[in-house]
Each structure stands twice: as structure tokens, then as C-alpha cells.
Amino acid sequence: MKENIDLVNRDANGLNDHVKVAFDDVIAEPDGAHSLPCVWAGAWLIFTCTKGCCYNVMSIICGFPLALYWGCEFAWITFKHVWLIGPCMRSFMIECGCWRKLFFTVVQCCLGPICETCGLCFSNIVVRNS
């Protein structure tokens, strides 16, 4: 199972492109308002290390329980679709097919002749512009 895990590209489908946040995405100094280079470099180092360390700590604490939760959640969703929703939808489509045939038969038998007669009556009306 481990050989299927890509440890380099962990977001191959780009699911989390919206949360790619680097120092330059959050803090920027415009021209004319630059801090000392040591402050800028130190702020970059503190931001980057803090973000990385906090993410790692939260991943260690929450990663396994959340993986367990989401695994169960998607297992439940799959189970519902395979054993509940899919068969219900198929049954509904079969039942609707019978009702569809009945509806179109009634429309053709009852309303078809009326609409055809009205069409013949009104087809001879000519509207002229005066």
C-alpha cells in the first residue's frame, strides 16, 4: 500500500491550491516603505518556521483522528450510494417509466384529438395587416 503513496507531490489533483500561502502572499512592503534587510529576513524566517512548526504539530495531534473520521465519512457516503440511494433511484426510475407511459397514453387519447381539432379550426384563420 505504501508504494502507491506519492510523498513528494501530495496534492496531485490541486485540491488545495487556494491555501498555498507563503510569506510573500501575506506580507509585502511597497516601494518607499522598506524595513531593514535583517528585519525583513528575520520576519521571513519567523513566519516560515512558525507556519511549518504549527502545521506539523496540528498534523501530529489531529491528523490520525481526522483521517479516521473522514475515512468513516466517505465509507458511509459510498455505502449509502451503493446500498440505499442507487437502488432507490433505480426503483424510482422504473416506477416513473410506467407512469410516463400511462401519462402519454392518456394525453394522446384525450388531449391529442382535441388539440388536433383546434389546430384544424384555427389553421384557416388569416390575419391581415390593414
LOSE-640469 format. One line per field, with one value per residue: x negated, y negated, z negated of N, C-alpha, C in turn; residue number from 1. Coordinates in steps of 0.2 Angstrom, whole numbers. Example, Ala and Ser with C-alpha at 12.3 -4.5 7.8 and 13.67 -1.06 7.14 Angstrom:
% residues 2
n_c1 = [-66|-64] .
n_c2 = [28|11] .
n_c3 = [-39|-35] .
ca_c1 = [-62|-68] .
ca_c2 = [22|5] .
ca_c3 = [-39|-36] .
c_c1 = [-66|-64] .
c_c2 = [16|0] .
c_c3 = [-39|-39] .
resi = [1|2] .
% end
This chain:
% residues 130
n_c1 = [-4|-10|-18|-10|-9|-12|-25|-31|-23|-10|2|8|20|23|31|30|25|29|25|12|0|-12|-26|-27|-14|-7|-13|-19|-30|-28|-36|-47|-44|-52|-58|-73|-85|-89|-78|-67|-72|-73|-59|-54|-60|-55|-41|-40|-45|-37|-24|-27|-31|-19|-9|-14|-14|0|4|-1|6|20|20|21|34|43|41|46|59|63|61|71|82|83|83|96|104|101|107|120|124|121|129|142|146|143|151|164|165|165|176|186|185|189|202|207|206|217|227|225|228|241|246|243|250|264|263|262|273|284|281|275|284|292|283|278|290|293|282|284|296|291|282|286|288|284|273|273|264|269] .
n_c2 = [6|-6|-9|-16|-28|-45|-54|-66|-74|-79|-84|-81|-82|-96|-100|-109|-121|-134|-137|-139|-147|-158|-168|-179|-180|-185|-196|-211|-224|-240|-250|-262|-260|-251|-240|-237|-226|-215|-214|-211|-199|-191|-192|-184|-172|-169|-169|-158|-147|-147|-144|-132|-124|-125|-119|-106|-102|-103|-93|-82|-80|-81|-74|-59|-56|-64|-58|-46|-49|-55|-45|-36|-44|-45|-32|-29|-37|-31|-18|-22|-27|-15|-5|-11|-24|-22|-9|-14|-25|-18|-10|-20|-26|-15|-14|-27|-26|-17|-26|-36|-31|-28|-42|-48|-40|-43|-57|-57|-50|-57|-72|-73|-72|-83|-94|-92|-95|-108|-114|-112|-119|-132|-134|-139|-152|-169|-182|-199|-213|-230] .
n_c3 = [0|-3|8|17|12|15|9|12|22|15|17|30|38|36|26|15|19|16|3|3|-4|-6|-13|-5|0|-11|-18|-12|-7|-1|12|6|-7|-15|-27|-37|-30|-38|-47|-38|-33|-45|-49|-38|-41|-54|-51|-41|-48|-60|-54|-48|-59|-67|-59|-57|-71|-73|-63|-68|-80|-76|-64|-63|-70|-62|-49|-52|-55|-42|-34|-38|-36|-22|-18|-23|-15|-2|-5|-7|6|13|7|4|10|24|27|23|32|44|43|42|55|63|59|62|76|79|75|84|97|95|93|106|114|110|113|127|131|125|125|137|149|147|147|160|167|164|169|183|184|182|191|203|201|206|204|207|211|210] .
ca_c1 = [0|-14|-21|-5|-8|-17|-27|-33|-18|-5|9|8|26|23|37|29|22|32|22|5|-2|-19|-27|-26|-7|-4|-17|-23|-32|-28|-42|-47|-42|-56|-62|-80|-85|-89|-71|-64|-74|-71|-52|-53|-62|-50|-34|-40|-46|-31|-19|-29|-30|-12|-6|-17|-11|8|5|-3|11|26|20|24|41|47|41|51|66|65|62|78|87|83|86|103|106|101|112|127|125|122|135|148|148|143|157|170|166|167|183|190|185|193|209|209|207|224|232|224|231|248|247|243|256|269|263|263|280|289|280|272|289|294|278|278|296|292|277|288|300|288|277|289|288|279|273|271|262|273] .
ca_c2 = [0|-12|-11|-20|-35|-50|-58|-72|-78|-77|-87|-80|-85|-103|-102|-114|-127|-140|-138|-139|-153|-159|-174|-185|-181|-188|-202|-214|-231|-243|-254|-268|-258|-245|-239|-235|-219|-210|-213|-208|-192|-188|-191|-179|-166|-168|-167|-152|-142|-146|-141|-125|-120|-124|-115|-100|-100|-101|-87|-76|-80|-80|-70|-52|-56|-66|-53|-41|-52|-56|-38|-33|-48|-43|-25|-30|-40|-26|-13|-25|-27|-8|-1|-15|-29|-19|-5|-19|-29|-13|-8|-26|-27|-10|-16|-33|-24|-15|-32|-40|-28|-30|-49|-49|-37|-47|-63|-55|-48|-63|-78|-73|-74|-90|-98|-92|-98|-115|-116|-112|-125|-139|-134|-143|-160|-173|-189|-203|-220|-235] .
ca_c3 = [0|-4|14|20|9|18|4|15|24|10|19|37|41|35|22|10|22|13|-3|4|-7|-8|-16|0|1|-16|-20|-7|-8|5|13|2|-14|-16|-33|-36|-27|-43|-49|-33|-33|-51|-48|-34|-44|-59|-48|-38|-53|-64|-50|-47|-65|-69|-54|-59|-77|-72|-59|-73|-85|-73|-58|-63|-71|-56|-44|-54|-54|-35|-31|-40|-32|-14|-18|-24|-9|3|-7|-6|13|16|5|2|15|30|28|23|39|50|42|44|62|66|57|66|83|80|75|90|102|94|94|113|117|108|116|134|132|123|127|144|154|145|150|167|170|163|175|190|184|182|197|208|199|209|200|212|209|214] .
c_c1 = [-4|-17|-17|-5|-14|-19|-30|-28|-12|2|9|14|27|29|36|25|23|29|15|3|-9|-20|-25|-18|-4|-7|-21|-24|-32|-34|-41|-45|-46|-59|-69|-80|-85|-82|-67|-66|-72|-63|-50|-54|-57|-43|-35|-41|-40|-25|-21|-28|-23|-8|-8|-14|-3|9|4|3|18|26|23|32|45|47|46|58|68|65|69|83|88|85|94|107|107|106|119|128|125|128|141|150|148|149|163|171|168|174|188|190|189|201|211|209|214|228|231|228|239|250|248|248|263|269|264|270|285|287|277|278|292|289|278|284|295|287|280|292|297|283|279|290|282|279|270|269|266|269] .
c_c2 = [-6|-14|-15|-27|-39|-55|-65|-77|-76|-80|-87|-82|-92|-105|-108|-120|-134|-142|-138|-146|-153|-166|-180|-186|-185|-195|-204|-221|-234|-247|-260|-266|-252|-245|-237|-228|-214|-209|-209|-200|-188|-187|-185|-172|-164|-165|-160|-146|-141|-143|-134|-121|-119|-119|-107|-97|-98|-95|-81|-75|-78|-75|-63|-52|-59|-62|-48|-43|-52|-49|-35|-37|-46|-36|-25|-32|-35|-20|-16|-25|-20|-5|-4|-19|-26|-14|-9|-22|-24|-12|-14|-27|-21|-12|-22|-31|-21|-21|-36|-37|-29|-37|-50|-46|-41|-54|-62|-54|-54|-69|-79|-75|-81|-95|-98|-95|-106|-118|-116|-118|-132|-139|-138|-150|-163|-180|-193|-210|-225|-241] .
c_c3 = [0|3|18|18|12|12|6|17|20|12|27|41|40|31|17|13|19|6|-3|2|-9|-11|-11|1|-5|-18|-14|-9|-1|6|9|-5|-15|-23|-32|-34|-32|-46|-44|-32|-39|-51|-44|-37|-50|-56|-45|-43|-58|-60|-49|-53|-68|-65|-56|-66|-77|-68|-64|-77|-82|-67|-58|-65|-65|-50|-46|-53|-46|-31|-32|-36|-25|-14|-19|-18|-3|1|-6|2|16|14|4|8|22|32|28|30|44|49|44|52|66|65|62|74|84|80|81|96|101|95|102|116|116|112|124|135|130|126|135|149|153|148|157|170|169|168|181|190|185|187|203|207|202|206|206|209|213|214] .
resi = [1|2|3|4|5|6|7|8|9|10|11|12|13|14|15|16|17|18|19|20|21|22|23|24|25|26|27|28|29|30|31|32|33|34|35|36|37|38|39|40|41|42|43|44|45|46|47|48|49|50|51|52|53|54|55|56|57|58|59|60|61|62|63|64|65|66|67|68|69|70|71|72|73|74|75|76|77|78|79|80|81|82|83|84|85|86|87|88|89|90|91|92|93|94|95|96|97|98|99|100|101|102|103|104|105|106|107|108|109|110|111|112|113|114|115|116|117|118|119|120|121|122|123|124|125|126|127|128|129|130] .
% end
